[in-house]
Amino acid sequence: MAKIIEVIIHGQVFKMRANDGGEYLQRVARYVDEIITQMVGHHGNQPSNRLAIMAAMQITDSLFQEMERKKSDGMGQVEAKKIEDLLTRLIDESDRCLGVFKN
């Protein structure tokens, strides 16, 4: 059963539904927070929606590079599809979070 947990990204609290105990989602949130912190370090304090887009671009770039690496390493179609599905879910989640940043 899914439970609602709170994660903090760039100083903002988000309530999210977690299918497990929330450890995985907390780990994902920490990673996104680290990327946004890096963006602030490199680009100064930008509006939250701009930081979210830049972080989403960097994360997506990393995923695309990993997908390409796996393809060139001879990864099977099933594994490629799993990575593509994960990427799609992350993009959807980024879009959902951007809606929060716009408010």
Rosetta constraint file for C-alpha pairs under 8 A:
AtomPair CA 1 CA 19 HARMONIC 6.28 0.50
AtomPair CA 1 CA 20 HARMONIC 7.87 0.50
AtomPair CA 2 CA 17 HARMONIC 6.01 0.50
AtomPair CA 2 CA 18 HARMONIC 5.25 0.50
AtomPair CA 2 CA 19 HARMONIC 4.31 0.50
AtomPair CA 2 CA 20 HARMONIC 6.83 0.50
AtomPair CA 3 CA 17 HARMONIC 5.46 0.50
AtomPair CA 3 CA 18 HARMONIC 5.35 0.50
AtomPair CA 3 CA 19 HARMONIC 6.57 0.50
AtomPair CA 3 CA 20 HARMONIC 7.80 0.50
AtomPair CA 3 CA 21 HARMONIC 7.60 0.50
AtomPair CA 3 CA 22 HARMONIC 7.92 0.50
AtomPair CA 4 CA 15 HARMONIC 6.28 0.50
AtomPair CA 4 CA 16 HARMONIC 5.40 0.50
AtomPair CA 4 CA 17 HARMONIC 4.48 0.50
AtomPair CA 4 CA 18 HARMONIC 6.11 0.50
AtomPair CA 5 CA 15 HARMONIC 5.56 0.50
AtomPair CA 5 CA 16 HARMONIC 5.46 0.50
AtomPair CA 5 CA 17 HARMONIC 6.28 0.50
AtomPair CA 5 CA 18 HARMONIC 6.69 0.50
AtomPair CA 5 CA 22 HARMONIC 6.54 0.50
AtomPair CA 6 CA 13 HARMONIC 6.31 0.50
AtomPair CA 6 CA 14 HARMONIC 5.45 0.50
AtomPair CA 6 CA 15 HARMONIC 4.48 0.50
AtomPair CA 6 CA 16 HARMONIC 6.23 0.50
AtomPair CA 7 CA 13 HARMONIC 5.67 0.50
AtomPair CA 7 CA 14 HARMONIC 5.28 0.50
AtomPair CA 7 CA 15 HARMONIC 6.49 0.50
AtomPair CA 7 CA 16 HARMONIC 7.40 0.50
AtomPair CA 7 CA 25 HARMONIC 7.87 0.50
AtomPair CA 7 CA 26 HARMONIC 6.14 0.50
AtomPair CA 7 CA 29 HARMONIC 6.30 0.50
AtomPair CA 8 CA 12 HARMONIC 5.33 0.50
AtomPair CA 8 CA 13 HARMONIC 4.52 0.50
AtomPair CA 8 CA 14 HARMONIC 6.16 0.50
AtomPair CA 8 CA 29 HARMONIC 6.88 0.50
AtomPair CA 8 CA 30 HARMONIC 7.74 0.50
AtomPair CA 8 CA 33 HARMONIC 7.68 0.50
AtomPair CA 9 CA 13 HARMONIC 6.59 0.50
AtomPair CA 9 CA 14 HARMONIC 7.52 0.50
AtomPair CA 9 CA 29 HARMONIC 6.25 0.50
AtomPair CA 9 CA 30 HARMONIC 7.14 0.50
AtomPair CA 9 CA 32 HARMONIC 6.95 0.50
AtomPair CA 9 CA 33 HARMONIC 4.89 0.50
AtomPair CA 10 CA 33 HARMONIC 5.66 0.50
AtomPair CA 10 CA 36 HARMONIC 6.81 0.50
AtomPair CA 10 CA 37 HARMONIC 7.24 0.50
AtomPair CA 18 CA 22 HARMONIC 5.24 0.50
AtomPair CA 18 CA 25 HARMONIC 6.66 0.50
AtomPair CA 20 CA 24 HARMONIC 7.54 0.50
AtomPair CA 22 CA 26 HARMONIC 6.03 0.50
AtomPair CA 23 CA 27 HARMONIC 6.19 0.50
AtomPair CA 24 CA 28 HARMONIC 6.25 0.50
AtomPair CA 25 CA 29 HARMONIC 6.08 0.50
AtomPair CA 26 CA 30 HARMONIC 6.15 0.50
AtomPair CA 27 CA 31 HARMONIC 6.29 0.50
AtomPair CA 28 CA 32 HARMONIC 6.29 0.50
AtomPair CA 29 CA 33 HARMONIC 6.04 0.50
AtomPair CA 30 CA 34 HARMONIC 6.11 0.50
AtomPair CA 31 CA 35 HARMONIC 6.31 0.50
AtomPair CA 32 CA 36 HARMONIC 6.22 0.50
AtomPair CA 32 CA 55 HARMONIC 7.11 0.50
AtomPair CA 33 CA 37 HARMONIC 6.06 0.50
AtomPair CA 34 CA 38 HARMONIC 6.21 0.50
AtomPair CA 35 CA 39 HARMONIC 6.26 0.50
AtomPair CA 35 CA 55 HARMONIC 5.82 0.50
AtomPair CA 35 CA 58 HARMONIC 7.93 0.50
AtomPair CA 36 CA 40 HARMONIC 6.29 0.50
AtomPair CA 36 CA 51 HARMONIC 6.11 0.50
AtomPair CA 36 CA 52 HARMONIC 6.97 0.50
AtomPair CA 36 CA 54 HARMONIC 7.90 0.50
AtomPair CA 36 CA 55 HARMONIC 5.67 0.50
AtomPair CA 37 CA 41 HARMONIC 6.25 0.50
AtomPair CA 38 CA 42 HARMONIC 6.21 0.50
AtomPair CA 39 CA 43 HARMONIC 5.72 0.50
AtomPair CA 39 CA 44 HARMONIC 7.38 0.50
AtomPair CA 39 CA 51 HARMONIC 6.63 0.50
AtomPair CA 39 CA 54 HARMONIC 7.27 0.50
AtomPair CA 39 CA 55 HARMONIC 7.06 0.50
AtomPair CA 40 CA 44 HARMONIC 4.63 0.50
AtomPair CA 40 CA 45 HARMONIC 5.22 0.50
AtomPair CA 40 CA 46 HARMONIC 6.99 0.50
AtomPair CA 40 CA 51 HARMONIC 7.52 0.50
AtomPair CA 41 CA 45 HARMONIC 7.94 0.50
AtomPair CA 46 CA 50 HARMONIC 6.36 0.50
AtomPair CA 46 CA 51 HARMONIC 6.21 0.50
AtomPair CA 47 CA 51 HARMONIC 6.40 0.50
AtomPair CA 48 CA 52 HARMONIC 6.06 0.50
AtomPair CA 48 CA 101 HARMONIC 6.09 0.50
AtomPair CA 49 CA 53 HARMONIC 6.21 0.50
AtomPair CA 49 CA 98 HARMONIC 6.15 0.50
AtomPair CA 49 CA 101 HARMONIC 5.42 0.50
AtomPair CA 49 CA 102 HARMONIC 6.42 0.50
AtomPair CA 50 CA 54 HARMONIC 6.18 0.50
AtomPair CA 51 CA 55 HARMONIC 6.02 0.50
AtomPair CA 52 CA 56 HARMONIC 6.01 0.50
AtomPair CA 52 CA 94 HARMONIC 7.65 0.50
AtomPair CA 52 CA 98 HARMONIC 6.72 0.50
AtomPair CA 52 CA 101 HARMONIC 7.99 0.50
AtomPair CA 53 CA 57 HARMONIC 6.10 0.50
AtomPair CA 53 CA 98 HARMONIC 7.77 0.50
AtomPair CA 54 CA 58 HARMONIC 6.29 0.50
AtomPair CA 55 CA 59 HARMONIC 6.14 0.50
AtomPair CA 56 CA 60 HARMONIC 5.91 0.50
AtomPair CA 56 CA 91 HARMONIC 7.47 0.50
AtomPair CA 56 CA 94 HARMONIC 6.57 0.50
AtomPair CA 57 CA 61 HARMONIC 5.95 0.50
AtomPair CA 58 CA 62 HARMONIC 6.29 0.50
AtomPair CA 59 CA 63 HARMONIC 6.31 0.50
AtomPair CA 60 CA 64 HARMONIC 6.07 0.50
AtomPair CA 60 CA 87 HARMONIC 7.14 0.50
AtomPair CA 60 CA 91 HARMONIC 7.81 0.50
AtomPair CA 61 CA 65 HARMONIC 6.11 0.50
AtomPair CA 62 CA 66 HARMONIC 6.18 0.50
AtomPair CA 63 CA 67 HARMONIC 6.11 0.50
AtomPair CA 63 CA 83 HARMONIC 7.87 0.50
AtomPair CA 63 CA 87 HARMONIC 6.85 0.50
AtomPair CA 64 CA 68 HARMONIC 6.18 0.50
AtomPair CA 65 CA 69 HARMONIC 6.09 0.50
AtomPair CA 66 CA 70 HARMONIC 6.08 0.50
AtomPair CA 67 CA 71 HARMONIC 6.17 0.50
AtomPair CA 67 CA 80 HARMONIC 6.65 0.50
AtomPair CA 67 CA 83 HARMONIC 6.75 0.50
AtomPair CA 67 CA 84 HARMONIC 7.78 0.50
AtomPair CA 68 CA 72 HARMONIC 6.16 0.50
AtomPair CA 69 CA 73 HARMONIC 6.09 0.50
AtomPair CA 70 CA 74 HARMONIC 6.45 0.50
AtomPair CA 70 CA 75 HARMONIC 5.22 0.50
AtomPair CA 70 CA 80 HARMONIC 7.43 0.50
AtomPair CA 71 CA 75 HARMONIC 5.14 0.50
AtomPair CA 71 CA 76 HARMONIC 7.56 0.50
AtomPair CA 71 CA 80 HARMONIC 7.22 0.50
AtomPair CA 75 CA 79 HARMONIC 6.47 0.50
AtomPair CA 75 CA 80 HARMONIC 6.86 0.50
AtomPair CA 76 CA 80 HARMONIC 6.41 0.50
AtomPair CA 77 CA 81 HARMONIC 6.01 0.50
AtomPair CA 78 CA 82 HARMONIC 6.31 0.50
AtomPair CA 79 CA 83 HARMONIC 6.39 0.50
AtomPair CA 80 CA 84 HARMONIC 6.14 0.50
AtomPair CA 81 CA 85 HARMONIC 6.02 0.50
AtomPair CA 82 CA 86 HARMONIC 6.17 0.50
AtomPair CA 83 CA 87 HARMONIC 6.12 0.50
AtomPair CA 84 CA 88 HARMONIC 6.18 0.50
AtomPair CA 85 CA 89 HARMONIC 6.24 0.50
AtomPair CA 86 CA 90 HARMONIC 6.19 0.50
AtomPair CA 87 CA 91 HARMONIC 6.15 0.50
AtomPair CA 88 CA 92 HARMONIC 6.15 0.50
AtomPair CA 89 CA 93 HARMONIC 6.10 0.50
AtomPair CA 90 CA 94 HARMONIC 6.04 0.50
AtomPair CA 91 CA 95 HARMONIC 6.15 0.50
AtomPair CA 92 CA 96 HARMONIC 6.24 0.50
AtomPair CA 93 CA 97 HARMONIC 6.14 0.50
AtomPair CA 94 CA 98 HARMONIC 6.03 0.50
AtomPair CA 95 CA 99 HARMONIC 6.45 0.50
AtomPair CA 96 CA 100 HARMONIC 6.84 0.50
AtomPair CA 97 CA 101 HARMONIC 6.37 0.50
AtomPair CA 98 CA 102 HARMONIC 6.19 0.50
AtomPair CA 99 CA 103 HARMONIC 6.84 0.50
